[in-house]
Every structure is written in C-alpha cells, then in structure tokens.
C-alpha cells in the first residue's frame, strides 16, 4: 500500500487491526468491515463502556480484544489507529518490525475518497496550537455563504469518514487536523492548508518540540494552491519554505498589520486581501469589517483572516467572506461574554487550556481580574505572566498546579494581589468568581482563561466553563 494510493485498495479479506474504540475507532471498524476487510479491534481499556461497544461490533462479526492494545494480531496487514495512541506504543513498534503500515483515521478517510467513482471534494485544512476549531468553523460559514455544500470536519469532532462516504457529495471540506492526526496521515494532500501558530504543546506525545512542529508542517505537503502562514509567527513561514508543494502553489501570509503583497491583513478596521487580487503590488480588496468578527479580539481577527485566506484560495468572492463571518457564532467557552455585573464584564474562555491560548485571551482585555489554574501539563508561566502583568488588576488561582502560576506572579507581577484557593472541589469556581468580583472595579473584566487543563477538578473545559457561567449568573441574581 504505497503512500500515494487512493481508493484502489482491495479490502476484501484484508486483515486490518483497528487500534482503539471510541469516536474514530468504531466508525473505522464498521466501514472497513463493510468493505469486506477482516477486522480486529484492540483496546487498552476493559471497562463497562468498552464491553458494550465491543458487543455491538462483535454482533457484526468484528473481532474485539479488550485490555490488550499492545500485541499485534497475527496476519495483520494494516493498522488503523485512533489519533491519540502514542507512536512509541509496543503495538506500533511490533508493526514496524513486521513492516506493517500504520494509518490514522484521517489517512483512512483520505484513501477512501472517491470510492464510489465521484470526484473527491477538495480539503481546505487547518492546524495550529490554538484557534483551529474556530477557524475551521469560520471557514465553513464562509463557504456556505458562497453557496457551496461543505462541512467542518476532522478534529472538530465530526468524522471525516462520514463526510467522504456521504451519499450526497460535498463541494469542499473544511478540515481541522491535530498534530496527532497529521502524524498518522502521511499521504494527505490538501488543496490549501494553514498553520495558525506554533507553541509548546503535547510535547509528551511527540517527544520534542521539533517533532511536534514537524508533524504540524505535514499539512503543507502537496498543497496545490496556497500555504497559509502567520506573519507574526516566523516558524509557520519556515514550515512553508520546507514543504514539498505542487508547482504554482503560493505562500499566503495573514497579519493584524497592514498587509504586504500576497498577504491578508487589517487597514483602518477593514480586513483586506492583497493576495488574491489582479495587482497585488498596488491593489487591496476589502473583505469585511473588524466588527463583523465575533468576538473582535485580536487573535480571533487572526483566525478570521486565516479562514478568509483559505476561502479566497478556493475562489470564494469577497461578499461571501463578509457574509460568512457575520453569520458565524463562536462555540461556548471561547471568549464568551457571560454577563455584566456591577459594571464588571465576565468572560468565559475556559477553552484556553494552555499558555499560548491564555496569552491571546489576556491580550484582548484591560484591566483584568484573571482566574487561572488547573493542570499545567508541564507548562511554565513566566512569559505569560510577564507579558500580561501591566493589565492585571488581580488574580484568583485554583487547581492542582496553581503554585506554578503564583511563583511566576511573584517574580514578574509582585504588586498584583493574588487570591490562592486551596479547595479543589468543583464548588471552588463559585468562590473564585466571588473573590474576583471583590478584586474588580467598574470597567474591569473578570476573565476565566486558566492556561491549564481542567481534569484535576472538572470532567472537561466545558464543565469548567459552565461552572464559571453558573457562578456569574448567581452573582448577577444577587445584585438585582
């Protein structure tokens, strides 16, 4: 199975091992079984949920091995893995020794495009440390405004397999790809791709920052029209230079400043295009106003410009860019305005689960009472705190690794008052909001941008954000 083969694998009787149950493994197992492959699913876990999932697959004739994700089943010719399985797992080491290829679910979806003989829908692909989901949803909104049948798929939580096998064909797909997915997708070749930004994340999975960045850079491989990069993040442009692209593919930058030729940027509150115009040396095409982007925070404007660049690379007209951005509404817990209480604004950015995301959120407000903390995932906070110090009215810390942030505050913002909450039950969020309200003054913003993961206290960042919003609404009710 060479890396360039698409839609021409003879699946009948082929022995395929699917690594992992869950949102990607189960659809992959079902699809491959339906194509005639002899499928074995291996899974590390052996809990009640896994046993229920296994029983459903076994009823179809699929073999499932629970509690053993390390052993390579006999006769395996291909492994299709869930994206989160680390490359150093014994299963993959055994596969390498046996010369068995490993694909991710994204790679499988790519190989199955055009299975019914139709022309496959092009992929407009997005990756980056932060902003991927928002950008992909903005892109899908723009494409829809242009009258195209599209979907936001991939790491966004919507199966790419479902999209490529849909009975009704798509015109184009807006695809979010994580570094994990890109690692296991060697032959994906997008129409155009974007790397929004690069900051340390998932280093434990990739093994090094260099490996993480290299996997992100895979999104540019084979691009045919545009490689979209962030002018403010030189590492993204470096990846474009290193990529092996099709002849004629262009490097397109996006910037919050006045754009140069072959860039999209901002001029006097207007998003403008100097890349996809007849005379990019002298012309700029107006696309939308900053006020058309919700919310108009700097990093969200950057997301909008990246989405616009990919849409323009696909030939979308300027009016559709404007209309799509106007129609877009962000997901919950991404710089979400909760309420104004006693002339203080409360913003929920629980999705800011790392320092890079929190840095962007903190840059959007001033003055700020910051609620932060959780699981640091190996992060350090000196750069984040030193950059935001002048905007901080006060800080409320909570969660398992709050001490790391407190130490950074002591070094870089010693004059900023800090409330350190030792309790780690979910009710701590209510106390954190009350403490923040006590620190805030009229005109301030209380910002939940934890810079940490949530799992020490909450099931996920959504539950953390909901707890914050509930606490703010309770505060608002008391102030009436």
C-alpha positions in Angstrom: 0.0 0.0 0.0 2.1 2.9 -1.2 1.6 6.3 0.3 0.0 7.8 -2.9 -2.6 5.1 -3.4 -6.2 6.4 -3.0 -9.4 4.5 -3.2 -7.9 1.5 -5.0 -7.1 -0.9 -2.1 -8.7 -4.3 -2.4 -10.2 -4.5 1.0 -11.9 -7.9 0.6 -10.3 -10.3 3.1 -7.6 -7.9 4.1 -6.6 -8.3 7.7 -6.9 -4.9 9.4 -6.3 -4.1 13.0 -8.1 -1.0 14.4 -6.3 0.4 17.5 -8.8 1.9 20.0 -12.5 2.1 20.4 -14.2 5.5 20.5 -15.1 8.3 18.2 -12.7 7.3 15.5 -12.1 3.6 16.1 -15.7 2.4 16.0 -16.6 4.1 12.7 -13.3 2.9 11.1 -14.0 -0.7 12.2 -17.6 -0.5 10.8 -16.5 1.0 7.5 -13.7 -1.5 6.9 -15.9 -4.4 7.8 -18.5 -3.1 5.4 -15.8 -3.1 2.7 -15.0 -6.7 3.3 -11.9 -6.5 5.4 -11.3 -8.9 8.3 -11.2 -6.5 11.2 -9.8 -7.0 14.7 -10.2 -4.1 17.2 -7.7 -3.9 20.1 -8.3 -1.6 23.0 -6.3 -0.9 26.2 -9.4 -0.5 28.3 -11.7 -3.2 29.5 -14.4 -1.2 31.3 -18.2 -1.4 31.1 -18.4 1.1 28.3 -15.8 -0.7 26.3 -17.5 -4.1 26.8 -20.8 -2.5 25.5 -19.1 -1.1 22.4 -17.3 -4.4 21.8 -20.5 -6.4 22.0 -22.1 -4.1 19.3 -19.1 -4.7 17.0 -18.9 -8.4 17.7 -22.6 -8.7 16.7 -21.5 -7.6 13.2 -18.7 -10.2 13.0 -15.8 -7.9 14.1 -13.3 -9.4 16.5 -12.6 -7.3 19.6 -9.7 -7.7 22.1 -10.2 -5.7 25.2 -7.4 -5.0 27.7 -4.6 -5.7 25.2 -3.7 -2.9 22.9 0.0 -3.8 22.8 0.1 -7.1 20.9 0.0 -7.2 17.1 -2.7 -9.6 16.0 -1.5 -12.4 13.7 -1.8 -11.8 10.0 -2.3 -8.0 10.4 -1.6 -6.3 7.1 -2.6 -2.7 8.2 -3.2 -0.9 11.4 -5.7 2.0 11.6 -5.2 3.8 14.8 -7.1 6.4 16.9 -5.1 9.6 16.7 -4.2 9.8 20.4 -2.3 6.5 20.5 1.4 7.4 21.0 3.9 6.4 18.4 6.1 4.5 20.9 3.4 2.1 21.9 4.5 -1.6 21.7 1.8 -2.3 19.1 3.5 0.2 16.7 7.0 -1.0 17.5 5.8 -4.5 16.6 4.2 -3.2 13.4 7.4 -1.5 12.4 9.4 -4.8 12.9 6.8 -6.6 10.8 6.7 -3.9 8.1 3.0 -3.3 8.7 1.9 0.2 7.8 0.0 2.4 10.3 -2.7 4.8 9.3 -4.8 7.2 11.3 -8.5 7.7 10.8 -7.7 10.8 8.7 -5.4 8.8 6.4 -8.1 6.1 6.0 -10.7 8.8 5.1 -8.2 10.3 2.6 -7.7 6.8 1.0 -11.4 6.2 0.7 -12.2 9.4 -1.1 -13.9 8.8 -4.4 -14.7 5.2 -3.5 -18.0 5.5 -5.5 -16.3 6.9 -8.5 -17.2 10.5 -7.8 -14.6 13.3 -7.9 -13.5 13.7 -4.3 -14.2 17.0 -2.6 -11.0 19.1 -2.1 -9.8 19.6 1.5 -9.1 23.1 3.0 -7.1 22.1 6.1 -6.2 24.0 9.3 -3.8 23.2 12.1 -2.0 25.1 14.8 -1.6 25.1 18.6 -4.7 27.3 19.1 -7.7 28.6 17.1 -8.1 25.5 14.9 -11.8 24.8 15.7 -12.8 28.5 15.5 -11.0 29.0 12.2 -12.5 25.8 10.6 -16.0 26.8 11.7 -15.5 30.3 10.3 -14.2 28.8 7.0 -17.2 26.5 6.8 -19.5 29.5 7.4 -17.8 31.5 4.6 -18.0 28.5 2.2 -21.7 28.1 3.0 -22.3 31.8 2.3 -20.7 31.2 -1.1 -23.4 28.6 -1.8 -21.1 25.6 -1.5 -22.0 22.3 0.2 -19.4 21.9 2.9 -18.9 20.7 6.4 -16.5 21.4 9.3 -14.9 18.0 10.0 -11.9 16.2 11.5 -10.6 17.1 14.9 -13.6 19.3 15.4 -15.5 16.2 16.4 -17.2 15.3 13.1 -16.0 12.2 11.4 -14.1 12.6 8.2 -15.1 9.1 7.2 -18.8 10.1 7.4 -18.1 13.1 5.1 -16.1 11.3 2.4 -18.6 8.5 2.3 -21.7 10.7 2.4 -24.2 9.7 -0.3 -24.6 13.4 -1.3 -21.2 14.8 -2.5 -19.6 17.9 -0.9 -18.1 20.7 -2.9 -15.3 21.2 -0.4 -14.5 20.2 3.1 -13.2 22.5 5.9 -10.8 20.1 7.8 -9.4 20.6 11.3 -6.3 18.4 11.8 -4.4 18.0 15.1 -0.7 17.2 15.4 -1.7 13.6 16.3 -3.8 13.2 13.2 -1.2 14.7 11.0 1.5 12.3 12.4 -0.6 9.3 11.2 -1.6 10.8 7.8 1.4 10.6 5.5 -0.4 10.9 2.2 -3.0 13.6 2.8 -2.6 16.4 0.2 -4.9 19.4 0.9 -6.0 21.9 -1.8 -4.7 24.5 0.6 -3.5 24.4 4.2 -2.9 26.8 7.1 -0.8 26.6 10.3 -2.2 29.3 12.6 0.5 29.4 15.2 3.1 27.2 17.0 3.7 27.0 20.7 4.8 24.1 23.0 2.0 21.6 23.4 1.7 17.8 23.5 5.4 17.5 23.9 5.0 14.4 26.0 3.2 12.7 23.0 5.6 13.9 20.3 8.8 13.6 22.3 10.1 17.0 21.4 9.1 20.5 20.2 10.9 19.8 16.9 8.8 16.6 16.3 5.6 18.4 17.2 6.4 21.2 14.8 7.4 18.8 12.0 4.0 17.0 12.3 2.2 20.3 12.1 4.1 21.1 9.0 2.8 18.0 7.3 -0.4 20.0 6.5 1.5 21.9 3.8 2.8 18.8 2.0 1.4 18.6 -1.5 -0.7 21.7 -1.3 -1.8 22.8 -4.8 -3.0 26.4 -4.4 -2.0 28.1 -1.1 0.1 27.5 2.0 -1.3 30.0 4.6 1.0 31.1 7.4 1.0 33.6 10.3 3.3 36.6 9.6 3.6 37.1 13.3 4.9 33.5 13.9 8.0 33.0 11.8 8.1 29.3 12.5 4.9 28.9 10.4 6.5 30.5 7.4 9.6 28.4 7.9 7.4 25.3 7.5 6.1 26.7 4.2 9.7 27.0 2.9 10.4 23.4 3.9 7.3 21.9 2.4 7.2 20.0 -0.9 4.2 21.5 -2.7 2.8 21.4 -6.2 4.1 23.7 -8.8 2.5 27.1 -8.6 1.4 26.8 -5.0 1.8 30.2 -3.2 2.8 31.2 0.3 0.0 33.5 1.7 0.5 35.4 4.9 -2.0 36.8 7.3 -1.3 39.7 9.7 -3.1 42.0 12.1 -1.0 44.8 10.5 -1.2 46.4 7.0 -0.6 43.5 4.6 2.1 43.3 2.0 1.7 41.7 -1.3 0.5 38.1 -1.1 -0.9 38.8 2.4 -4.3 39.4 4.1 -4.4 42.0 6.9 -6.1 44.9 8.6 -6.3 48.5 7.4 -8.3 51.1 9.4 -10.6 48.4 10.8 -11.1 46.6 7.5 -10.0 43.1 6.7 -8.3 43.3 3.3 -6.8 40.9 0.7 -3.6 41.7 -1.2 -3.1 38.1 -2.2 -6.0 37.1 -4.5 -6.3 40.3 -6.5 -5.2 41.1 -10.0 -2.5 43.5 -9.0 -1.3 42.6 -5.5 1.5 45.2 -5.6 -0.9 48.1 -5.8 -4.4 46.8 -5.1 -6.2 45.6 -1.9 -9.7 44.0 -1.8 -12.0 44.8 1.1 -13.4 41.7 2.6 -15.1 42.6 5.9 -15.0 44.9 8.9 -13.4 44.0 12.2 -16.8 44.4 13.7 -18.1 41.6 11.5 -16.0 39.2 13.6 -17.4 37.8 16.8 -15.7 38.5 19.1 -13.4 41.1 17.6 -10.4 40.1 19.9 -7.0 40.3 18.1 -6.4 36.5 18.0 -9.9 36.0 16.6 -9.3 38.5 13.9 -6.3 36.4 13.0 -8.5 33.3 12.8 -10.9 35.2 10.5 -8.0 36.3 8.2 -6.7 32.7 8.0 -10.2 31.4 7.2 -10.6 34.1 4.6 -7.3 33.3 3.0 -8.3 29.6 2.6 -11.7 30.6 1.2 -10.2 33.0 -1.2 -7.7 30.4 -2.3 -10.7 28.3 -3.2 -12.1 31.2 -5.3 -14.7 32.5 -2.9 -15.9 36.0 -3.6 -15.3 38.9 -1.1 -19.0 39.3 -0.3 -19.2 35.7 0.9 -16.3 36.2 3.2 -18.1 39.1 4.8 -21.5 37.3 5.0 -19.9 34.1 6.4 -18.0 36.0 9.1 -21.2 37.9 10.1 -23.2 34.6 10.3 -20.5 32.8 12.4 -21.1 32.4 16.1 -18.3 31.1 18.3 -18.6 27.8 20.3 -19.3 28.1 24.0 -16.4 28.8 26.4 -14.3 30.5 23.7 -14.1 34.2 24.9 -17.8 34.0 25.6 -19.4 37.0 27.2 -21.4 35.7 30.2 -22.8 38.9 31.9 -22.0 42.3 33.1 -22.5 42.6 36.9 -22.0 45.9 38.7 -20.3 47.4 35.6 -17.8 44.5 35.5 -17.6 42.2 32.4 -17.3 38.5 32.9 -15.7 36.5 30.1 -15.6 32.7 29.9 -12.5 31.4 28.0 -12.3 28.0 29.6 -11.0 26.7 26.3 -7.7 28.5 27.0 -6.2 25.3 28.3 -2.5 26.2 27.6 -0.4 29.3 28.0 -0.5 30.3 24.3 -4.3 30.4 24.3 -4.4 32.3 27.6 -1.8 34.8 26.2 -4.2 35.6 23.3 -7.1 36.0 25.7 -5.3 38.2 28.1 -4.2 40.5 25.3 -7.8 41.2 24.4 -8.8 43.0 27.7 -7.5 45.6 30.1 -7.7 45.9 33.1 -8.3 42.2 34.1 -9.0 40.1 37.1 -7.7 36.8 36.0 -9.0 33.4 37.1 -6.4 30.8 36.3 -5.0 27.4 37.2 -5.6 23.6 36.8 -3.3 21.0 35.3 -0.2 22.7 33.8 0.8 19.7 31.6 4.5 20.6 32.1 4.0 24.3 31.1 5.9 27.2 32.5 4.2 30.6 33.1 6.9 33.3 33.3 6.5 34.6 29.7 2.7 34.6 30.1 2.7 36.5 33.3 5.4 39.0 32.4 3.5 39.8 29.2 0.2 40.4 30.9 1.5 41.9 34.2 0.6 45.5 33.3 -3.0 44.6 32.5 -3.7 42.6 35.7 -5.9 44.2 38.4 -5.8 40.9 40.4 -5.5 37.2 40.1 -7.5 34.3 41.6 -5.7 30.9 41.4 -7.3 27.5 41.7 -6.4 23.9 40.8 -3.6 21.4 41.2 -0.7 23.4 39.7 -1.7 26.9 40.8 1.5 27.2 42.7 3.5 27.4 39.4 1.4 30.5 38.4 1.7 32.0 41.8 5.5 31.8 41.7 5.6 33.4 38.2 3.4 36.2 39.6 5.7 36.7 42.5 8.6 37.1 40.1 7.0 39.2 37.4 4.0 40.9 39.0 4.7 41.1 42.7 2.4 44.2 43.2 -0.7 42.4 41.8 -3.0 41.0 44.6 -3.4 37.2 44.4 -6.1 35.1 46.0 -5.0 31.4 46.3 -7.8 29.0 46.7 -6.7 25.7 48.2 -10.0 23.8 47.7 -10.2 21.6 44.7 -13.8 20.6 44.6 -16.0 21.8 41.8 -17.6 24.3 44.1 -14.4 26.2 44.2 -15.4 28.0 41.0 -18.2 29.8 42.8 -15.7 31.0 45.4 -13.3 32.1 42.7 -15.9 34.2 41.0 -16.8 35.9 44.3 -13.2 36.6 45.1 -12.7 38.0 41.6 -15.7 40.3 42.0 -14.2 41.6 45.2 -11.0 42.5 43.3 -12.6 44.0 40.3 -13.6 47.7 39.8 -16.2 49.1 37.4 -14.9 48.9 33.9 -12.8 45.8 34.6 -13.0 42.4 33.0 -13.1 39.2 35.1 -11.5 36.7 32.7 -11.5 32.9 33.1 -8.5 31.9 31.0 -7.0 29.1 33.0 -3.8 28.4 30.9 -4.2 24.9 32.2 -6.2 21.7 31.6 -9.3 21.1 33.6 -9.2 17.4 34.6 -8.0 17.9 38.1 -11.3 19.4 39.1 -13.7 19.1 36.1 -14.6 16.5 33.5 -13.5 18.8 30.7 -13.1 22.5 29.9 -16.8 22.7 29.0 -17.9 21.8 32.5 -15.4 24.2 33.9 -16.8 27.0 31.8 -20.4 26.0 32.7 -19.4 26.2 36.4 -18.0 29.7 35.8 -21.1 30.9 34.0 -23.4 29.5 36.7 -21.4 31.3 39.4 -21.5 34.6 37.4 -25.3 34.3 36.9 -25.8 33.6 40.6 -23.7 36.7 41.4 -25.9 38.7 38.9 -29.1 37.5 40.5 -27.9 38.6 44.0 -27.1 42.1 42.7 -30.6 42.7 41.3 
